[in-house]
């Protein structure tokens, strides 16, 4: 067994958190090794964010072409899969390049702790001991498996669904969160008959009803059947498909489909062979690792970031924490500040939210003003035939400081960054309204929504004088 002695920083996992941590660590002058048991780039690059958004983009293009001319809609699902894989390969290659350019050593294998300063890495052909001063755990997460519907054959996780070689004729999606809606709508746009079963009162729980209503309307247009208040209980598989049994209002119902896709959440990868129990590093009942403001765990020289730490399981959160952890190891005073973490759903229309919502503020009796503006009168949106949606800005009623914002509509995933920056900078709605936005662009709707909120704050100031 070979041995790599006393490196500065060991990073376990090479996803958006892991590779960002490794690159930043190396930039700060530390000898850095990243260990990856799967593919470089992790889940996000290879079987999650990048492949799903590639297929979603292809589905949108297919749908648009179909509306204009059925003869033009020649992109098959198989061609879409080839396009997706080309994007994945390029992105994974980019991660390889970033790591190597920074001077990071890449090792392929599975790391398991022996003690608090040593892991054994089991590779395809060899085993290697690695001694380290510091470690950053970025092991990510995996789809939650339902006991009544174990993965296999015709019961798929998002991983298998994104790798189907042929378009299924029908699909039942269990779970109406962002993954279920994104993938369900993607398949529907390619022509699959899709049914979404959601246990709550609405799909996309956590987003406000006025935003999700527009997504629900488009799902209906795409032919997706949504059944809320439904609980899947079992599935009977055969050679042609499966019959799913679910409960609604205490009554049992059946739905027939070629495949079932289970999207009920993700589970942190802190169990198994990683060996956290061996070094005395505890996890919560949900399998998460508690960390401080610098991403340190209960063992001061070991850090945890991304899906295995508290907070939303988002790639951009992991990348943000990665830099904090690497800089903390280097002795810099970096610390996490979750003031504004944008949430995005790549549905049609897109959804995006950052900071507080109007609903949250009402529930907590927090006084706010709300400015709203529609895409329906925006010249760019009309030109793009994407006039469905609106921007909502939530602000302090007197100071006008931006506290939150929500967008439903085309380009919401891009537009939300301006509002996240506004929150981080302590900007006011007047700042946004007085910022010159290029014309004609979708961003003008943010300016107008902020202007509407600014009028209300001015009125409040006058009333308090």
C-alpha positions as a Markdown table, in Angstrom:
| # | Residue | x | y | z |
|---|---|---|---|---|
| 1 | Unk | 0.0 | 0.0 | 0.0 |
| 2 | Unk | 1.4 | 3.4 | -1.0 |
| 3 | Unk | 1.3 | 6.4 | 1.3 |
| 4 | Unk | 0.9 | 10.1 | 0.7 |
| 5 | Unk | 2.2 | 11.9 | 3.8 |
| 6 | Unk | 1.2 | 15.1 | 5.5 |
| 7 | Unk | -0.5 | 17.0 | 2.7 |
| 8 | Unk | -2.1 | 20.3 | 3.8 |
| 9 | Unk | -5.7 | 19.9 | 2.6 |
| 10 | Unk | -7.6 | 16.7 | 1.7 |
| 11 | Unk | -10.9 | 17.3 | -0.1 |
| 12 | Unk | -13.3 | 14.4 | -0.3 |
| 13 | Unk | -15.7 | 14.8 | -3.2 |
| 14 | Unk | -15.3 | 16.8 | -6.4 |
| 15 | Unk | -18.7 | 18.3 | -6.9 |
| 16 | Unk | -19.4 | 22.1 | -7.0 |
| 17 | Unk | -18.3 | 22.3 | -3.4 |
| 18 | Unk | -15.4 | 19.9 | -3.5 |
| 19 | Unk | -13.7 | 21.2 | -6.6 |
| 20 | Unk | -14.2 | 24.8 | -5.6 |
| 21 | Unk | -12.7 | 24.1 | -2.2 |
| 22 | Unk | -9.7 | 22.3 | -3.7 |
| 23 | Unk | -9.0 | 25.0 | -6.2 |
| 24 | Unk | -9.2 | 27.8 | -3.6 |
| 25 | Unk | -7.0 | 25.8 | -1.2 |
| 26 | Unk | -4.4 | 25.4 | -3.9 |
| 27 | Unk | -4.6 | 29.1 | -4.8 |
| 28 | Unk | -3.8 | 29.9 | -1.2 |
| 29 | Unk | -0.6 | 27.9 | -1.3 |
| 30 | Unk | -1.6 | 24.7 | 0.3 |
| 31 | Unk | -0.7 | 21.2 | -1.0 |
| 32 | Unk | -4.2 | 19.9 | -1.9 |
| 33 | Unk | -5.5 | 16.5 | -2.9 |
| 34 | Unk | -9.1 | 15.8 | -4.0 |
| 35 | Unk | -10.5 | 12.3 | -3.8 |
| 36 | Unk | -13.5 | 11.3 | -6.0 |
| 37 | Unk | -15.2 | 7.9 | -5.9 |
| 38 | Unk | -17.4 | 8.6 | -8.9 |
| 39 | Unk | -16.8 | 11.0 | -11.8 |
| 40 | Unk | -14.9 | 14.3 | -11.5 |
| 41 | Unk | -17.5 | 17.1 | -11.1 |
| 42 | Unk | -19.7 | 15.0 | -8.8 |
| 43 | Unk | -23.4 | 14.5 | -9.1 |
| 44 | Unk | -24.1 | 18.1 | -10.3 |
| 45 | Unk | -21.9 | 17.9 | -13.3 |
| 46 | Unk | -22.5 | 14.3 | -14.3 |
| 47 | Unk | -26.0 | 13.1 | -13.2 |
| 48 | Unk | -27.7 | 16.1 | -11.7 |
| 49 | Unk | -27.8 | 19.9 | -12.5 |
| 50 | Unk | -26.0 | 19.9 | -15.8 |
| 51 | Unk | -27.6 | 16.9 | -17.6 |
| 52 | Unk | -31.1 | 17.9 | -16.3 |
| 53 | Unk | -30.8 | 21.5 | -17.5 |
| 54 | Unk | -29.4 | 20.3 | -20.8 |
| 55 | Unk | -32.4 | 18.1 | -21.4 |
| 56 | Unk | -34.8 | 20.8 | -20.2 |
| 57 | Unk | -33.3 | 23.2 | -22.7 |
| 58 | Unk | -33.7 | 20.7 | -25.5 |
| 59 | Unk | -37.3 | 20.0 | -24.5 |
| 60 | Unk | -38.1 | 23.7 | -24.6 |
| 61 | Unk | -36.5 | 24.0 | -28.1 |
| 62 | Unk | -38.4 | 20.9 | -29.2 |
| 63 | Unk | -41.7 | 22.3 | -27.9 |
| 64 | Unk | -41.2 | 25.7 | -29.6 |
| 65 | Unk | -40.3 | 24.1 | -32.9 |
| 66 | Unk | -43.4 | 21.9 | -32.7 |
| 67 | Unk | -45.6 | 24.9 | -32.2 |
| 68 | Unk | -44.4 | 26.5 | -35.4 |
| 69 | Unk | -43.9 | 23.5 | -37.7 |
| 70 | Unk | -44.2 | 19.8 | -36.9 |
| 71 | Unk | -41.7 | 19.0 | -39.7 |
| 72 | Unk | -39.1 | 21.2 | -38.0 |
| 73 | Unk | -39.4 | 19.4 | -34.7 |
| 74 | Unk | -37.0 | 16.7 | -35.8 |
| 75 | Unk | -34.8 | 16.6 | -32.6 |
| 76 | Unk | -35.4 | 13.1 | -31.2 |
| 77 | Unk | -35.1 | 12.2 | -27.5 |
| 78 | Unk | -32.0 | 10.2 | -28.5 |
| 79 | Unk | -30.4 | 13.2 | -30.1 |
| 80 | Unk | -31.3 | 15.2 | -27.0 |
| 81 | Unk | -29.5 | 12.6 | -24.9 |
| 82 | Unk | -26.4 | 12.9 | -27.1 |
| 83 | Unk | -26.4 | 16.6 | -26.8 |
| 84 | Unk | -26.8 | 16.3 | -23.0 |
| 85 | Unk | -23.8 | 14.0 | -22.8 |
| 86 | Unk | -21.7 | 16.3 | -24.9 |
| 87 | Unk | -22.4 | 19.1 | -22.5 |
| 88 | Unk | -21.6 | 16.9 | -19.5 |
| 89 | Unk | -18.3 | 15.8 | -21.0 |
| 90 | Unk | -17.3 | 19.4 | -21.7 |
| 91 | Unk | -18.2 | 20.5 | -18.3 |
| 92 | Unk | -16.4 | 17.6 | -16.6 |
| 93 | Unk | -13.4 | 18.3 | -18.7 |
| 94 | Unk | -13.5 | 21.9 | -17.5 |
| 95 | Unk | -13.5 | 20.8 | -13.9 |
| 96 | Unk | -10.5 | 18.6 | -14.6 |
| 97 | Unk | -8.7 | 21.6 | -16.2 |
| 98 | Unk | -9.5 | 23.9 | -13.3 |
| 99 | Unk | -8.1 | 21.4 | -10.7 |
| 100 | Unk | -5.0 | 20.6 | -12.6 |
| 101 | Unk | -4.3 | 24.2 | -13.5 |
| 102 | Unk | -4.5 | 25.1 | -9.8 |
| 103 | Unk | -2.0 | 22.3 | -9.0 |
| 104 | Unk | -4.5 | 20.0 | -7.3 |
| 105 | Unk | -3.7 | 16.3 | -7.2 |
| 106 | Unk | -6.7 | 14.2 | -8.3 |
| 107 | Unk | -7.1 | 10.7 | -7.0 |
| 108 | Unk | -9.9 | 8.4 | -8.0 |
| 109 | Unk | -11.3 | 6.1 | -5.3 |
| 110 | Unk | -13.3 | 5.9 | -2.1 |
| 111 | Unk | -11.9 | 7.5 | 1.0 |
| 112 | Unk | -12.5 | 6.1 | 4.5 |
| 113 | Unk | -11.2 | 7.6 | 7.7 |
| 114 | Unk | -8.8 | 5.5 | 9.8 |
| 115 | Unk | -8.2 | 8.2 | 12.3 |
| 116 | Unk | -8.6 | 12.0 | 12.5 |
| 117 | Unk | -5.6 | 12.7 | 10.3 |
| 118 | Unk | -5.6 | 9.7 | 8.0 |
| 119 | Unk | -7.8 | 8.1 | 5.4 |
| 120 | Unk | -7.3 | 5.1 | 3.3 |
| 121 | Unk | -8.3 | 5.5 | -0.4 |
| 122 | Unk | -9.4 | 2.4 | -2.2 |
| 123 | Unk | -9.0 | 2.9 | -5.9 |
| 124 | Unk | -9.9 | 0.6 | -8.9 |
| 125 | Unk | -6.6 | -1.3 | -8.5 |
| 126 | Unk | -4.7 | 0.0 | -5.5 |
| 127 | Unk | -5.1 | 1.3 | -2.0 |
| 128 | Unk | -3.3 | 4.4 | -0.6 |
| 129 | Unk | -2.9 | 6.0 | 2.8 |
| 130 | Unk | -3.3 | 9.7 | 2.9 |
| 131 | Unk | -2.1 | 11.8 | 5.9 |
| 132 | Unk | -3.5 | 15.3 | 6.1 |
| 133 | Unk | -3.5 | 18.4 | 8.3 |
| 134 | Unk | -7.0 | 19.5 | 7.3 |
| 135 | Unk | -9.9 | 17.9 | 5.5 |
| 136 | Unk | -12.9 | 19.3 | 3.8 |
| 137 | Unk | -15.9 | 16.9 | 3.4 |
| 138 | Unk | -17.9 | 17.5 | 0.3 |
| 139 | Unk | -19.5 | 14.1 | -0.3 |
| 140 | Unk | -22.9 | 15.5 | -1.5 |
| 141 | Unk | -26.2 | 13.6 | -1.4 |
| 142 | Unk | -28.2 | 10.9 | -3.2 |
| 143 | Unk | -31.9 | 10.5 | -3.9 |
| 144 | Unk | -34.1 | 9.3 | -1.1 |
| 145 | Unk | -35.5 | 5.8 | -1.7 |
| 146 | Unk | -39.0 | 5.0 | -0.5 |
| 147 | Unk | -39.3 | 1.7 | 1.4 |
| 148 | Unk | -42.5 | 0.9 | -0.5 |
| 149 | Unk | -41.0 | 1.8 | -3.9 |
| 150 | Unk | -37.3 | 0.7 | -3.9 |
| 151 | Unk | -35.3 | 1.8 | -6.9 |
| 152 | Unk | -34.8 | -0.8 | -9.7 |
| 153 | Unk | -36.4 | -2.0 | -12.9 |
| 154 | Unk | -39.2 | 0.5 | -13.7 |
| 155 | Unk | -38.9 | 2.6 | -10.5 |
| 156 | Unk | -36.4 | 5.3 | -11.2 |
| 157 | Unk | -34.5 | 7.9 | -9.3 |
| 158 | Unk | -33.5 | 11.1 | -11.1 |
| 159 | Unk | -30.2 | 9.5 | -12.0 |
| 160 | Unk | -31.8 | 6.7 | -14.1 |
| 161 | Unk | -34.5 | 9.0 | -15.5 |
| 162 | Unk | -31.9 | 11.3 | -17.0 |
| 163 | Unk | -30.1 | 8.4 | -18.6 |
| 164 | Unk | -33.1 | 6.7 | -20.3 |
| 165 | Unk | -32.1 | 5.9 | -23.9 |
| 166 | Unk | -35.7 | 6.0 | -25.2 |
| 167 | Unk | -38.5 | 8.4 | -24.4 |
| 168 | Unk | -41.1 | 6.7 | -22.2 |
| 169 | Unk | -44.7 | 6.7 | -23.4 |
| 170 | Unk | -45.9 | 7.4 | -19.9 |
| 171 | Unk | -44.4 | 8.4 | -16.5 |
| 172 | Unk | -45.8 | 8.9 | -13.0 |
| 173 | Unk | -43.7 | 11.3 | -10.9 |
| 174 | Unk | -43.9 | 10.8 | -7.1 |
| 175 | Unk | -43.1 | 14.2 | -5.5 |
| 176 | Unk | -44.0 | 17.6 | -6.9 |
| 177 | Unk | -40.9 | 19.5 | -5.7 |
| 178 | Unk | -38.5 | 21.2 | -8.0 |
| 179 | Unk | -36.9 | 18.0 | -9.4 |
| 180 | Unk | -40.3 | 16.3 | -10.0 |
| 181 | Unk | -41.7 | 19.4 | -11.8 |
| 182 | Unk | -38.6 | 20.1 | -13.8 |
| 183 | Unk | -38.2 | 16.5 | -15.1 |
| 184 | Unk | -41.9 | 15.8 | -15.4 |
| 185 | Unk | -42.4 | 18.9 | -17.5 |
| 186 | Unk | -39.3 | 18.0 | -19.6 |
| 187 | Unk | -40.6 | 14.6 | -20.4 |
| 188 | Unk | -44.1 | 16.0 | -21.1 |
| 189 | Unk | -42.7 | 18.5 | -23.6 |
| 190 | Unk | -41.1 | 15.6 | -25.5 |
| 191 | Unk | -44.4 | 13.8 | -25.7 |
| 192 | Unk | -44.6 | 11.6 | -22.6 |
| 193 | Unk | -47.9 | 11.3 | -20.8 |
| 194 | Unk | -47.0 | 12.5 | -17.3 |
| 195 | Unk | -48.8 | 12.3 | -13.9 |
| 196 | Unk | -47.4 | 14.1 | -10.9 |
| 197 | Unk | -48.4 | 12.9 | -7.4 |
| 198 | Unk | -47.8 | 15.4 | -4.6 |
| 199 | Unk | -48.5 | 14.8 | -1.0 |
| 200 | Unk | -49.1 | 18.5 | -0.2 |
| 201 | Unk | -51.7 | 21.0 | -1.3 |
| 202 | Unk | -49.7 | 22.3 | -4.2 |
| 203 | Unk | -46.7 | 21.4 | -6.4 |
| 204 | Unk | -43.5 | 23.3 | -5.6 |
| 205 | Unk | -44.1 | 23.7 | -1.9 |
| 206 | Unk | -42.2 | 26.5 | -0.4 |
| 207 | Unk | -43.0 | 28.9 | -3.3 |
| 208 | Unk | -45.9 | 31.3 | -3.1 |
| 209 | Unk | -49.2 | 30.2 | -4.6 |
| 210 | Unk | -49.4 | 33.2 | -7.0 |
| 211 | Unk | -46.1 | 32.1 | -8.6 |
| 212 | Unk | -46.8 | 28.4 | -8.7 |
| 213 | Unk | -50.2 | 29.0 | -10.2 |
| 214 | Unk | -48.5 | 30.1 | -13.5 |
| 215 | Unk | -46.3 | 27.0 | -13.5 |
| 216 | Unk | -49.4 | 24.9 | -12.9 |
| 217 | Unk | -51.2 | 26.5 | -15.8 |
| 218 | Unk | -48.3 | 25.7 | -18.1 |
| 219 | Unk | -48.0 | 22.1 | -16.8 |
| 220 | Unk | -51.7 | 21.7 | -17.7 |
| 221 | Unk | -51.0 | 23.1 | -21.2 |
| 222 | Unk | -48.2 | 20.6 | -21.5 |
| 223 | Unk | -50.6 | 17.8 | -20.7 |
| 224 | Unk | -49.3 | 17.0 | -17.2 |
| 225 | Unk | -51.9 | 15.7 | -14.7 |
| 226 | Unk | -51.3 | 16.9 | -11.2 |
| 227 | Unk | -52.8 | 15.1 | -8.2 |
| 228 | Unk | -52.3 | 16.7 | -4.9 |
| 229 | Unk | -52.9 | 15.3 | -1.4 |
| 230 | Unk | -51.7 | 11.9 | -2.8 |
| 231 | Unk | -49.5 | 9.3 | -1.1 |
| 232 | Unk | -47.9 | 6.5 | -3.1 |
| 233 | Unk | -48.2 | 3.1 | -1.3 |
| 234 | Unk | -47.0 | 0.4 | -3.6 |
| 235 | Unk | -46.3 | -0.5 | -7.2 |
| 236 | Unk | -46.8 | -3.7 | -9.2 |
| 237 | Unk | -44.4 | -4.1 | -12.1 |
| 238 | Unk | -44.7 | -6.2 | -15.2 |
| 239 | Unk | -42.9 | -6.5 | -18.6 |
| 240 | Unk | -44.7 | -3.4 | -20.1 |
| 241 | Unk | -44.9 | -1.0 | -17.1 |
| 242 | Unk | -46.3 | -0.7 | -13.6 |
| 243 | Unk | -49.5 | 0.0 | -11.7 |
| 244 | Unk | -49.0 | 2.5 | -8.9 |
| 245 | Unk | -51.4 | 2.4 | -6.0 |
| 246 | Unk | -51.9 | 5.7 | -4.1 |
| 247 | Unk | -54.2 | 7.1 | -1.4 |
| 248 | Unk | -56.2 | 10.3 | -1.7 |
| 249 | Unk | -58.8 | 11.3 | 0.8 |
| 250 | Unk | -58.3 | 7.8 | 2.4 |
| 251 | Unk | -59.4 | 6.2 | -0.9 |
| 252 | Unk | -57.1 | 4.0 | -2.9 |
| 253 | Unk | -56.6 | 4.9 | -6.6 |
| 254 | Unk | -54.5 | 3.4 | -9.4 |
| 255 | Unk | -52.4 | 5.0 | -12.1 |
| 256 | Unk | -50.7 | 3.0 | -15.0 |
| 257 | Unk | -47.4 | 4.1 | -16.5 |
| 258 | Unk | -44.3 | 2.8 | -18.2 |
| 259 | Unk | -42.1 | 4.1 | -15.4 |
| 260 | Unk | -42.3 | 5.7 | -12.0 |
| 261 | Unk | -39.9 | 8.5 | -11.0 |
| 262 | Unk | -39.4 | 9.0 | -7.3 |
| 263 | Unk | -38.4 | 12.6 | -6.4 |
| 264 | Unk | -39.1 | 13.0 | -2.7 |
| 265 | Unk | -35.8 | 14.6 | -1.7 |
| 266 | Unk | -32.1 | 13.8 | -1.2 |
| 267 | Unk | -30.1 | 12.1 | 1.6 |
| 268 | Unk | -26.6 | 13.3 | 2.7 |
| 269 | Unk | -23.8 | 11.0 | 2.0 |
| 270 | Unk | -22.4 | 10.8 | 5.5 |
| 271 | Unk | -23.0 | 7.1 | 6.2 |
| 272 | Unk | -21.5 | 3.9 | 4.8 |
| 273 | Unk | -17.7 | 3.5 | 4.3 |
| 274 | Unk | -16.8 | 7.2 | 5.0 |
| 275 | Unk | -16.2 | 6.2 | 8.6 |
| 276 | Unk | -17.3 | 9.2 | 10.5 |
| 277 | Unk | -18.1 | 7.1 | 13.5 |
| 278 | Unk | -14.6 | 5.9 | 13.5 |
| 279 | Unk | -13.2 | 9.4 | 14.2 |
| 280 | Unk | -16.1 | 10.4 | 16.5 |
| 281 | Unk | -17.7 | 12.9 | 14.2 |
| 282 | Unk | -21.4 | 13.0 | 15.0 |
| 283 | Unk | -24.3 | 13.5 | 12.6 |
| 284 | Unk | -27.9 | 14.7 | 13.2 |
| 285 | Unk | -31.0 | 12.5 | 12.8 |
| 286 | Unk | -31.1 | 13.6 | 9.2 |
| 287 | Unk | -27.5 | 12.6 | 8.6 |
| 288 | Unk | -26.2 | 16.2 | 8.5 |
| 289 | Unk | -22.9 | 17.4 | 10.0 |
| 290 | Unk | -23.2 | 20.4 | 12.3 |
| 291 | Unk | -20.7 | 23.2 | 11.4 |
| 292 | Unk | -19.8 | 26.7 | 12.7 |
| 293 | Unk | -19.7 | 29.9 | 10.7 |
| 294 | Unk | -16.4 | 28.8 | 9.1 |
| 295 | Unk | -17.8 | 25.4 | 8.2 |
| 296 | Unk | -15.7 | 23.7 | 10.9 |
| 297 | Unk | -17.2 | 20.5 | 12.4 |
| 298 | Unk | -16.9 | 19.3 | 16.0 |
| 299 | Unk | -13.3 | 18.2 | 15.0 |
| 300 | Unk | -11.6 | 21.6 | 14.4 |
| 301 | Unk | -9.4 | 20.6 | 11.5 |
| 302 | Unk | -12.2 | 18.9 | 9.6 |
| 303 | Unk | -14.7 | 20.9 | 7.7 |
| 304 | Unk | -18.0 | 20.0 | 6.0 |
| 305 | Unk | -19.8 | 21.8 | 3.2 |
| 306 | Unk | -22.7 | 21.5 | 0.7 |
| 307 | Unk | -25.5 | 19.0 | 1.0 |
| 308 | Unk | -24.0 | 17.3 | 4.1 |
| 309 | Unk | -24.2 | 20.6 | 6.1 |
| 310 | Unk | -27.2 | 22.5 | 7.4 |
| 311 | Unk | -29.1 | 24.6 | 4.9 |
| 312 | Unk | -30.6 | 24.1 | 1.4 |
| 313 | Unk | -29.0 | 21.4 | -0.8 |
| 314 | Unk | -27.9 | 23.7 | -3.5 |
| 315 | Unk | -24.8 | 23.6 | -5.7 |
| 316 | Unk | -24.2 | 27.4 | -5.4 |
| 317 | Unk | -24.4 | 27.2 | -1.6 |
| 318 | Unk | -21.8 | 24.4 | -1.7 |
| 319 | Unk | -19.5 | 26.5 | -3.9 |
| 320 | Unk | -19.9 | 29.5 | -1.5 |
| 321 | Unk | -19.1 | 27.4 | 1.6 |
| 322 | Unk | -16.1 | 25.8 | -0.2 |
| 323 | Unk | -14.3 | 29.1 | -0.5 |
| 324 | Unk | -15.1 | 30.0 | 3.2 |
| 325 | Unk | -13.7 | 26.6 | 4.4 |
| 326 | Unk | -10.5 | 26.8 | 2.3 |
| 327 | Unk | -9.9 | 30.4 | 3.4 |
| 328 | Unk | -10.5 | 29.5 | 7.1 |
| 329 | Unk | -7.9 | 26.8 | 6.8 |
| 330 | Unk | -5.5 | 29.3 | 5.4 |
| 331 | Unk | -6.1 | 31.5 | 8.5 |
| 332 | Unk | -8.3 | 34.1 | 6.8 |
| 333 | Unk | -11.3 | 35.5 | 8.6 |
| 334 | Unk | -13.9 | 34.2 | 6.1 |
| 335 | Unk | -17.3 | 33.2 | 7.5 |
| 336 | Unk | -20.6 | 32.2 | 5.9 |
| 337 | Unk | -23.4 | 34.7 | 5.7 |
| 338 | Unk | -26.6 | 33.2 | 4.4 |
| 339 | Unk | -28.3 | 36.6 | 4.0 |
| 340 | Unk | -29.3 | 35.8 | 0.4 |
| 341 | Unk | -29.3 | 32.3 | -1.2 |
| 342 | Unk | -31.3 | 32.3 | -4.4 |
| 343 | Unk | -33.6 | 29.4 | -5.1 |
| 344 | Unk | -34.4 | 28.6 | -8.8 |
| 345 | Unk | -36.7 | 26.1 | -10.5 |
| 346 | Unk | -36.1 | 25.5 | -14.2 |
| 347 | Unk | -39.7 | 25.0 | -15.0 |
| 348 | Unk | -41.7 | 26.9 | -17.7 |
| 349 | Unk | -42.1 | 29.6 | -16.7 |
| 350 | Unk | -39.0 | 29.7 | -14.5 |
| 351 | Unk | -39.3 | 30.4 | -10.7 |
| 352 | Unk | -36.8 | 32.2 | -8.6 |
| 353 | Unk | -36.8 | 33.5 | -5.0 |
| 354 | Unk | -34.3 | 35.2 | -2.7 |
| 355 | Unk | -34.6 | 36.5 | 0.8 |
| 356 | Unk | -38.0 | 36.9 | 2.5 |
| 357 | Unk | -41.3 | 36.4 | 0.8 |
| 358 | Unk | -44.5 | 38.4 | 1.3 |
| 359 | Unk | -46.2 | 35.3 | 2.8 |
| 360 | Unk | -43.3 | 34.7 | 5.3 |
| 361 | Unk | -43.5 | 38.3 | 6.4 |
| 362 | Unk | -47.2 | 38.2 | 7.0 |
| 363 | Unk | -46.9 | 35.0 | 9.0 |
| 364 | Unk | -44.2 | 36.6 | 11.2 |
| 365 | Unk | -46.0 | 39.9 | 11.4 |
| 366 | Unk | -43.0 | 41.7 | 9.8 |
| 367 | Unk | -44.2 | 45.0 | 8.2 |
| 368 | Unk | -43.2 | 45.3 | 4.5 |
| 369 | Unk | -44.2 | 47.0 | 1.3 |
| 370 | Unk | -44.5 | 45.0 | -1.9 |
| 371 | Unk | -43.8 | 46.3 | -5.4 |
| 372 | Unk | -45.0 | 44.2 | -8.3 |
| 373 | Unk | -44.6 | 44.5 | -12.1 |
| 374 | Unk | -45.7 | 42.2 | -14.9 |
| 375 | Unk | -43.8 | 41.0 | -17.9 |
| 376 | Unk | -47.0 | 41.4 | -19.9 |
| 377 | Unk | -46.2 | 45.1 | -20.7 |
| 378 | Unk | -42.4 | 44.6 | -21.2 |
| 379 | Unk | -41.3 | 45.1 | -24.7 |
| 380 | Unk | -38.5 | 42.5 | -24.6 |
| 381 | Unk | -40.9 | 39.9 | -23.1 |
| 382 | Unk | -43.5 | 40.6 | -25.7 |
| 383 | Unk | -40.9 | 40.2 | -28.5 |
| 384 | Unk | -39.8 | 36.9 | -27.0 |
| 385 | Unk | -43.4 | 35.7 | -26.7 |
| 386 | Unk | -42.6 | 35.3 | -23.0 |
| 387 | Unk | -45.0 | 37.8 | -21.5 |
| 388 | Unk | -46.3 | 35.5 | -18.7 |
| 389 | Unk | -45.1 | 36.3 | -15.2 |
| 390 | Unk | -44.1 | 39.0 | -12.9 |
| 391 | Unk | -41.5 | 40.4 | -10.5 |
| 392 | Unk | -42.3 | 41.0 | -6.8 |
| 393 | Unk | -40.0 | 43.0 | -4.6 |
| 394 | Unk | -40.4 | 42.9 | -0.8 |
| 395 | Unk | -38.9 | 45.8 | 1.2 |
| 396 | Unk | -38.9 | 47.6 | 4.6 |
| 397 | Unk | -41.8 | 50.0 | 4.6 |
| 398 | Unk | -39.8 | 53.0 | 5.8 |
| 399 | Unk | -36.2 | 52.6 | 4.8 |
| 400 | Unk | -37.0 | 50.8 | 1.6 |
| 401 | Unk | -34.2 | 48.3 | 2.1 |
| 402 | Unk | -34.8 | 45.2 | -0.1 |
| 403 | Unk | -35.6 | 42.2 | 2.1 |
| 404 | Unk | -36.6 | 39.7 | -0.6 |
| 405 | Unk | -37.8 | 39.2 | -4.1 |
| 406 | Unk | -39.6 | 36.6 | -6.2 |
| 407 | Unk | -39.8 | 36.1 | -10.0 |
| 408 | Unk | -41.9 | 33.9 | -12.2 |
| 409 | Unk | -41.2 | 34.1 | -15.9 |
| 410 | Unk | -38.6 | 33.7 | -18.6 |
| 411 | Unk | -35.0 | 34.3 | -17.5 |
| 412 | Unk | -36.0 | 34.4 | -13.8 |
| 413 | Unk | -32.9 | 32.2 | -13.1 |
| 414 | Unk | -30.7 | 35.0 | -14.4 |
| 415 | Unk | -32.7 | 38.0 | -13.2 |
| 416 | Unk | -32.7 | 36.9 | -9.6 |
| 417 | Unk | -29.0 | 37.6 | -9.2 |
| 418 | Unk | -29.5 | 41.4 | -9.3 |
| 419 | Unk | -32.0 | 41.1 | -6.5 |
| 420 | Unk | -29.7 | 38.8 | -4.5 |
| 421 | Unk | -26.9 | 41.5 | -4.8 |
| 422 | Unk | -29.4 | 44.2 | -3.7 |
| 423 | Unk | -30.1 | 42.3 | -0.5 |
| 424 | Unk | -26.4 | 41.6 | 0.1 |
| 425 | Unk | -25.5 | 45.2 | -0.4 |
| 426 | Unk | -28.3 | 46.6 | 1.7 |
| 427 | Unk | -29.7 | 48.4 | -1.3 |
| 428 | Unk | -33.1 | 50.1 | -1.3 |
| 429 | Unk | -35.9 | 49.9 | -3.8 |
| 430 | Unk | -35.1 | 53.4 | -4.7 |
| 431 | Unk | -31.5 | 52.3 | -5.6 |
| 432 | Unk | -33.0 | 49.6 | -7.9 |
| 433 | Unk | -35.5 | 52.0 | -9.4 |
| 434 | Unk | -32.9 | 54.7 | -10.1 |
| 435 | Unk | -30.4 | 52.3 | -11.6 |
| 436 | Unk | -30.5 | 52.7 | -15.4 |
| 437 | Unk | -31.5 | 49.4 | -17.0 |
| 438 | Unk | -30.9 | 48.8 | -20.7 |
| 439 | Unk | -33.9 | 48.9 | -23.0 |
| 440 | Unk | -35.6 | 46.7 | -24.1 |
| 441 | Unk | -34.6 | 44.0 | -21.5 |
| 442 | Unk | -36.4 | 41.8 | -19.1 |
| 443 | Unk | -34.5 | 43.5 | -16.3 |
| 444 | Unk | -36.6 | 46.6 | -16.7 |
| 445 | Unk | -39.4 | 44.7 | -14.9 |
| 446 | Unk | -37.2 | 44.6 | -11.8 |
| 447 | Unk | -36.7 | 48.4 | -12.1 |
| 448 | Unk | -40.5 | 48.9 | -12.4 |
| 449 | Unk | -41.4 | 46.6 | -9.5 |
| 450 | Unk | -38.8 | 48.4 | -7.3 |
| 451 | Unk | -40.3 | 51.8 | -8.4 |
| 452 | Unk | -43.7 | 50.7 | -7.3 |
| 453 | Unk | -42.4 | 49.7 | -3.9 |
| 454 | Unk | -40.4 | 52.9 | -3.7 |
| 455 | Unk | -43.6 | 55.0 | -4.1 |
| 456 | Unk | -45.1 | 53.2 | -1.1 |
| 457 | Unk | -42.1 | 53.8 | 1.1 |
| 458 | Unk | -42.2 | 57.5 | 0.1 |
| 459 | Unk | -45.8 | 57.6 | 1.1 |
| 460 | Unk | -45.0 | 55.9 | 4.5 |
| 461 | Unk | -42.3 | 58.5 | 5.2 |
| 462 | Unk | -44.6 | 61.4 | 4.5 |
| 463 | Unk | -47.3 | 59.9 | 6.8 |
| 464 | Unk | -44.8 | 59.5 | 9.6 |
| 465 | Unk | -43.5 | 63.1 | 9.4 |
